[in-house]
Amino acid sequence: MYAIVSLQGFQYRVQNDEVVRVPALESEVGAEITIPNVHLISDGEDLLVGRPTIESAAVRAEVVGHGRGPKILVGKFKRRKDYRRRRGHRTNFTELRIKEIVRP
């Protein structure tokens, strides 16, 4: 069984006992969160599609940890002008373990 959910402007395909990295959430490690924006649920035979979301469906997840992604380097360059800039950033993320997909 899998579901497609949206969280913080991104859509994710999730299954039970799967660990998903999402942009940083303000939650404690070990806390349980509920994701109410479920767009699709499939169990292999039956397919539920929402318009745009499925009423009374949700995904329950547990916060496993927080971290920072790899460093991304961004460079600017203008030829023949002696202009070069290099910056980097690391994106904060939260890891969620999917516990249950609740069907209507």
Phi and psi restraints in degrees (value plus and minus 20) as a CYANA .aco file:
   2 TYR   PHI    -158.1  -118.1
   2 TYR   PSI     144.4   184.4
   3 ALA   PHI    -162.0  -122.0
   3 ALA   PSI     134.7   174.7
   4 ILE   PHI    -131.7   -91.7
   4 ILE   PSI     100.1   140.1
   5 VAL   PHI    -143.6  -103.6
   5 VAL   PSI     137.0   177.0
   6 SER   PHI    -136.7   -96.7
   6 SER   PSI     116.0   156.0
   7 LEU   PHI    -165.0  -125.0
   7 LEU   PSI      99.9   139.9
   8 GLN   PHI      37.3    77.3
   8 GLN   PSI      19.6    59.6
   9 GLY   PHI      65.6   105.6
   9 GLY   PSI     -20.0    20.0
  10 PHE   PHI    -138.0   -98.0
  10 PHE   PSI     131.1   171.1
  11 GLN   PHI    -128.2   -88.2
  11 GLN   PSI     119.5   159.5
  12 TYR   PHI    -151.3  -111.3
  12 TYR   PSI     123.3   163.3
  13 ARG   PHI    -117.3   -77.3
  13 ARG   PSI      98.7   138.7
  14 VAL   PHI    -144.4  -104.4
  14 VAL   PSI     131.2   171.2
  15 GLN   PHI    -150.8  -110.8
  15 GLN   PSI     148.2   188.2
  16 ASN   PHI     -84.9   -44.9
  16 ASN   PSI     122.4   162.4
  17 ASP   PHI      41.0    81.0
  17 ASP   PSI       5.7    45.7
  18 GLU   PHI    -121.7   -81.7
  18 GLU   PSI     125.3   165.3
  19 VAL   PHI    -122.6   -82.6
  19 VAL   PSI     106.2   146.2
  20 VAL   PHI    -141.7  -101.7
  20 VAL   PSI     117.4   157.4
  21 ARG   PHI    -116.8   -76.8
  21 ARG   PSI     104.2   144.2
  22 VAL   PHI    -143.8  -103.8
  22 VAL   PSI     141.9   181.9
  23 PRO   PHI     -76.7   -36.7
  23 PRO   PSI     134.3   174.3
  24 ALA   PHI     -73.0   -33.0
  24 ALA   PSI     112.9   152.9
  25 LEU   PHI    -132.4   -92.4
  25 LEU   PSI     132.7   172.7
  26 GLU   PHI    -109.6   -69.6
  26 GLU   PSI      47.8    87.8
  27 SER   PHI    -154.3  -114.3
  27 SER   PSI     131.0   171.0
  28 GLU   PHI     -98.4   -58.4
  28 GLU   PSI     133.3   173.3
  29 VAL   PHI     -86.0   -46.0
  29 VAL   PSI     111.6   151.6
  30 GLY   PHI      75.7   115.7
  30 GLY   PSI     -30.8     9.2
  31 ALA   PHI     -94.3   -54.3
  31 ALA   PSI     130.9   170.9
  32 GLU   PHI    -124.4   -84.4
  32 GLU   PSI     111.2   151.2
  33 ILE   PHI    -139.7   -99.7
  33 ILE   PSI     137.0   177.0
  34 THR   PHI    -138.4   -98.4
  34 THR   PSI     110.7   150.7
  35 ILE   PHI    -125.5   -85.5
  35 ILE   PSI      89.0   129.0
  36 PRO   PHI    -105.9   -65.9
  36 PRO   PSI     -35.6     4.4
  37 ASN   PHI    -107.6   -67.6
  37 ASN   PSI      63.8   103.8
  38 VAL   PHI    -125.6   -85.6
  38 VAL   PSI     102.2   142.2
  39 HIS   PHI    -116.5   -76.5
  39 HIS   PSI     -48.4    -8.4
  40 LEU   PHI    -174.1  -134.1
  40 LEU   PSI     122.0   162.0
  41 ILE   PHI    -153.5  -113.5
  41 ILE   PSI     111.3   151.3
  42 SER   PHI    -154.2  -114.2
  42 SER   PSI     116.1   156.1
  43 ASP   PHI    -135.9   -95.9
  43 ASP   PSI      -2.1    37.9
  44 GLY   PHI      80.1   120.1
  44 GLY   PSI     -54.9   -14.9
  45 GLU   PHI    -134.0   -94.0
  45 GLU   PSI     -66.5   -26.5
  46 ASP   PHI    -121.7   -81.7
  46 ASP   PSI     120.4   160.4
  47 LEU   PHI    -147.3  -107.3
  47 LEU   PSI      99.7   139.7
  48 LEU   PHI    -127.6   -87.6
  48 LEU   PSI     104.3   144.3
  49 VAL   PHI    -139.5   -99.5
  49 VAL   PSI     111.1   151.1
  50 GLY   PHI    -112.6   -72.6
  50 GLY   PSI     139.5   179.5
  51 ARG   PHI    -149.6  -109.6
  51 ARG   PSI      62.8   102.8
  52 PRO   PHI    -107.3   -67.3
  52 PRO   PSI     -40.5    -0.5
  53 THR   PHI    -143.7  -103.7
  53 THR   PSI     143.8   183.8
  54 ILE   PHI    -110.0   -70.0
  54 ILE   PSI     105.2   145.2
  55 GLU   PHI     -86.2   -46.2
  55 GLU   PSI     121.0   161.0
  56 SER   PHI      39.1    79.1
  56 SER   PSI      -0.6    39.4
  57 ALA   PHI    -123.3   -83.3
  57 ALA   PSI     129.2   169.2
  58 ALA   PHI    -176.0  -136.0
  58 ALA   PSI     144.5   184.5
  59 VAL   PHI    -144.8  -104.8
  59 VAL   PSI     108.2   148.2
  60 ARG   PHI    -120.3   -80.3
  60 ARG   PSI     114.1   154.1
  61 ALA   PHI    -158.9  -118.9
  61 ALA   PSI     136.8   176.8
  62 GLU   PHI    -135.4   -95.4
  62 GLU   PSI     117.2   157.2
  63 VAL   PHI     -96.8   -56.8
  63 VAL   PSI      98.6   138.6
  64 VAL   PHI    -110.2   -70.2
  64 VAL   PSI     -60.4   -20.4
  65 GLY   PHI    -197.3  -157.3
  65 GLY   PSI     153.5   193.5
  66 HIS   PHI    -142.5  -102.5
  66 HIS   PSI     135.4   175.4
  67 GLY   PHI    -187.4  -147.4
  67 GLY   PSI    -193.2  -153.2
  68 ARG   PHI    -147.5  -107.5
  68 ARG   PSI     119.8   159.8
  69 GLY   PHI     -95.2   -55.2
  69 GLY   PSI    -198.2  -158.2
  70 PRO   PHI     -90.1   -50.1
  70 PRO   PSI     138.2   178.2
  71 LYS   PHI     -92.8   -52.8
  71 LYS   PSI     111.7   151.7
  72 ILE   PHI    -126.7   -86.7
  72 ILE   PSI     104.4   144.4
  73 LEU   PHI    -117.9   -77.9
  73 LEU   PSI     114.4   154.4
  74 VAL   PHI    -141.2  -101.2
  74 VAL   PSI     107.8   147.8
  75 GLY   PHI    -142.9  -102.9
  75 GLY   PSI     122.7   162.7
  76 LYS   PHI    -136.7   -96.7
  76 LYS   PSI     126.8   166.8
  77 PHE   PHI    -175.4  -135.4
  77 PHE   PSI     113.0   153.0
  78 LYS   PHI    -144.5  -104.5
  78 LYS   PSI     102.9   142.9
  79 ARG   PHI     -89.7   -49.7
  79 ARG   PSI     125.7   165.7
  80 ARG   PHI      42.1    82.1
  80 ARG   PSI      -7.2    32.8
  81 LYS   PHI    -138.1   -98.1
  81 LYS   PSI     -17.4    22.6
  82 ASP   PHI      34.5    74.5
  82 ASP   PSI      23.8    63.8
  83 TYR   PHI    -141.1  -101.1
  83 TYR   PSI      94.3   134.3
  84 ARG   PHI    -163.1  -123.1
  84 ARG   PSI     111.3   151.3
  85 ARG   PHI    -153.1  -113.1
  85 ARG   PSI     121.5   161.5
  86 ARG   PHI    -156.1  -116.1
  86 ARG   PSI     105.6   145.6
  87 ARG   PHI    -152.4  -112.4
  87 ARG   PSI     138.6   178.6
  88 GLY   PHI    -160.1  -120.1
  88 GLY   PSI     139.7   179.7
  89 HIS   PHI    -171.8  -131.8
  89 HIS   PSI     138.5   178.5
  90 ARG   PHI    -145.3  -105.3
  90 ARG   PSI     111.7   151.7
  91 THR   PHI    -109.6   -69.6
  91 THR   PSI     113.7   153.7
  92 ASN   PHI     -97.9   -57.9
  92 ASN   PSI     122.7   162.7
  93 PHE   PHI    -159.0  -119.0
  93 PHE   PSI     144.4   184.4
  94 THR   PHI    -145.8  -105.8
  94 THR   PSI     115.1   155.1
  95 GLU   PHI    -117.2   -77.2
  95 GLU   PSI     108.9   148.9
  96 LEU   PHI    -137.2   -97.2
  96 LEU   PSI     115.9   155.9
  97 ARG   PHI    -122.2   -82.2
  97 ARG   PSI     102.6   142.6
  98 ILE   PHI     -96.3   -56.3
  98 ILE   PSI     102.3   142.3
  99 LYS   PHI    -117.3   -77.3
  99 LYS   PSI     -61.2   -21.2
 100 GLU   PHI    -177.4  -137.4
 100 GLU   PSI     122.0   162.0
 101 ILE   PHI    -128.5   -88.5
 101 ILE   PSI      96.6   136.6
 102 VAL   PHI    -115.2   -75.2
 102 VAL   PSI      99.8   139.8
 103 ARG   PHI    -112.1   -72.1
 103 ARG   PSI     134.2   174.2
